[in-house]
Amino acid sequence: MVLAVVTAGRAQEPKKKDADDGKKGTVTGTVTAKADNWIEVKADGEEKPRRYTANWKGGQPKDGGGPDKEIVAKIKETPLKARVRLEWSFHERPRVEKIEVLKAEKE
């Protein structure tokens, strides 16, 4: 008697959607760090700051895509230690929708 063993390749599971996708909100706090396309804000009552990145616009880089230029400009002009109100949405990670400087740190 001959036994044949057949093994099937494991089917790829569909990519799971992040449970936070689609969430949005507003946070008020202090800017603790920033770079070209992200900003960190320590929200009132929180222990750690959270990083918010600019949304990606326009497709692939070869097609002119890149971080949202309007938000990148707003991040650039927002001073460190400023008190801000930031509107965000979650798409793979927290994304900046709008930044409003409430009070800039006096030098």
ABEGO torsion letter per residue (X at the ends): XBBBBBBBBBBBBBBBBBAABGBBBBBBBBBABBBAABBBBBBBGBABBBBBBBBBBGEBAAAGBEBBAAAAAAAAABBBGBBBBBBBBBBGBBBBABBBBABBBBX
